[in-house]
Structure formats: C-alpha cells, structure tokens
Amino acid sequence: MNSAIGSYDFSVVAPAGYYIALRVGFAYPMSEQNALPARWVETYTEQGFMLFDPVMKWVYANTGTVRWSALKDDPQKILEKAARFGLRYGVAISCIDKSAHGQRSFGSFARTDREFTDAEIDTLRQSLRALHTSIAPPTNLTKAELEVLEMVKNGLLMKEIANQIGVSQGAIKQRLKNAKLKLNAKTSSQAAALALEYGLI
C-alpha cells in the first residue's frame, strides 16, 4: 500500500469497500489498495471476473465518474454478484495525465445502503486526482539523462554507454547521478526501472 493512499480514509465515504490503482503502466499500477471484502476478492479472482467486469471496462476506456447503476453492459451479471457481498451501490472514477504517455489512475468505491451523492462523488474524484498527482513522474529529466537510462535498461555498462555516446565515463556517471536524484532512486537500475514505469523511456 502506498503511504500516500494511507493518508486518505476512503472507508468513510465508501464503507462497503473500495479498490484504487494509481498510475497504471503497461500492466500493473505503481501502487494499489484493495479494501473490498476478502470473500468477494477471492471469488472475483477465482472466477476471472475482471475480464467481464463492466467497471473495469469503463475505467480503462473513460475518464470522469460513473455510478455503477448507469453501467448497462454487464452480460455476466458481475454487479449483481457483487451485490451479494454487500457491494450494492458504487461509483467508478478514472483520471489520466494529459501527456502523450499519460498514465491512468482509477478507483471503484462501494456502499451497501444507498447511491453515492454528487458531493461524495466529487470528494472521491478530487482525492483520487490528488493521489494521482502526488506520485507524478518528474518532468525535469534531460534528454541526455533519459538516453543514458534507456541504455542502462538495455543492460549496457557505463564504459559501453560512454563509447556509444562518445563522452567520458565521468559524464555518464554525472548524468546517472542527476537522474537518480530526480527519480529518488538509489541505483542506476532502479532509476531506469522507474523511468520505464513512468513511461519516460
């Protein structure tokens, strides 16, 4: 669980449970929190419901907010099955960066007793957007630093990178040092992995 997520108590507004995925890259989110009922998570996973879940289809194809009750394309009756676990009313929220390589964050929030109010949905939307922004990738990496990280990702050693680019090993060291600092990474490999996860390389 990301410490940033921990600073928000979503259970106050979504007492039946929620799932949040922050900055979904190629396949996996950088951070996620699953506070849905354990029995539902087990059933959902075992039955492969994600492939048919209208909420998941919606959050990957849209931005904004939608109440579950507005999602009519549910041939496998996933939402009906969720209701048996107390997830009767829900809202899905999705946001994305404006850049070409923009990453998506989304959340699905549930109640047992009633529909979410517009005010509650707006609170959840703002909170999700704040979390999405709080772990945004740095925008100050230079082209030279990204080029070196790309080469590190491809398994090249410092000497090989220096030879390919035509600069000294000292210059490569400095670029990697700057990149690590900007990405808050301890090693060059970690910096390259983070840059890849952020969609920078």
N, C-alpha and C positions, 0 to 999 in steps of 0.2 A: 504494500500500500504506500502510495506517495504521501509524504508528510504534508504536502500542500492540500491534498484531498482531506486529510485528517483534520485540517483546520476548519472544515465546513461540516456542520451537523445536518446532513440531508434527511436524517430519520425524523426530524421534527415535522417536515412538510410531507415526507413520504414514509409514513410509519409501517407500511406493509413490506417495504424493501426497495432497493434500487441497485442499478448497475451503472458504473461510469467507466468509460475508456477515454484516456487522454492521449492525444497526438498519435493516432493510428498511422503506422508507417506502411510498409509493404504488406504486412500480415498482422503484426501484433502492435498493441498500444505501448507507448513508453511507460505508462502507468495505468493501473486499473484498480477498481474496488468493487467487489461483488458483495452486496449486503442483502441479497434476495434469500428467501427461505431455503435452507440446506436441502430439504427434500425436493423442492422444485428444481434447484440447480442439478441435483443428481438425476432426476427424471429427464430434464431438458438435455443434459449431456448424453445420457444413455440412449435416448430416443433420437438424437441428432436433430432436435427441433430447430437449431439455428438456421439450417438450410431452408426452412419453410416459414420462419418467424416473420410476420409482417412488420414488426417493429424494427428488426434488423434490416430488412429490405428498405424500409423508409429512411432510416438514419444514414445509410450508405448512399442513397440516391437524392437526398434532400438536405436543405438547411432550414433552420427555424424550429417551430414546435408543432406538435400534433397530439391530440388526445387519442388514446387507443381506440375509443369508440368510433372515431372517424375512419379507421383503417378497415375497409370492407373486404379487401382481397386477402382472405385467410382460409383457403380451401382445406387446410389440415386442422382447422379449429384450434390453433395454438393458444389464442387468447381465452377461449372457452376453457381449455385445460388449465391455463394459468389461474383462472378464477377459482378453481377448486382448491388452490393452495393459498387463497386469500388475496390474490392479485387481481382484484375485480375492476378497479379503475386505474388508469395510468396515463402517463404523458411521456412522449419521446421528444428529445431535444438534440439537435445536431448543429455544430458550427464548424467552419473551415477557414483557414487563412486565405487571404486574397491573392497571394503569390502563385506563380505557375506550379510550384511544387508544394502547394498548401497542404498541410496536414489537417485531418479531421478529428474532432473530439465529439463524443456523444454520451447521452445518459438516458436511461429508462427508469422512470420513477412510478411507484405504485401505492395505492390506498385500498383499503377494504370497504370503507364506509360510503364514499361519495366521489363525484368527479372533482378534479382539481379546479380551483378558481383561477380566473385570469391573473389575479395578483400573485397567487402561488406559482403559477407557471412562469411569470415574469421574474420572480425571485430565483427560481431554479435556473432559468436561462442566463440571468446575469451572473450567478455563482459559477455555472459551468464555463461561461465565457472568461471569467476572471481566472479560473484554474487553467484553462487552455492557454491564456496569455502568460500566466506565471511561469510556465515551463517552455516558453517560446525559444527557438534557436537563436543564437547570437547573429547579428546582421553585420558585424564588423570584421569578419574574416576576409583577408585579401585574396585575390585570385592566385597569388603565388603560394599562400598558405594552403589553400584548398587543393592546389595542384600537387603539393607535397603529400598531403593527407591521402589523396587518391592513390598515389604511388605506394604509400605505406599500406593502404588497404589491399593493394595488389601484391603485397609481400616483398617489395623491394627493400634492400638495405640502404642505409644512409649513403654509403660510398657509391652504390649503383644509382641512387637518385641524383647525387651530385654530378656524376658522369653524364647522365641522360640530359639533365637540365643545363649543364655547363657552368656550374658555380661551385664554390668551395663547400666542403663538408661543414665548415663553420656557419656558412649562410643557411644551409639546410637545418642545422641544429637550432639556429635562431628562429627560423620560420616555424619549426615544430614547437619550440618553447612558447612562441606567441600564440600558436593555435591551441596548445594545451591550456594556456592561461585563459583564453577567451571561451573555451569549451568547458572549463573547470574539470579537466581530465588530468589524471596522474601520469599516464603513459601515452606514448605516441599511438600505440594500438588502440587504446581506449578513445583517444581523440578522433581517430579515423572511424571507429565504430559509431561514435556519437554523431559525427558529421554525416555518415551514411544514414543513420536513424532519422536525423533531421531532414534528410533529402537534400543536403548541401553538396554532396558528391555522388 
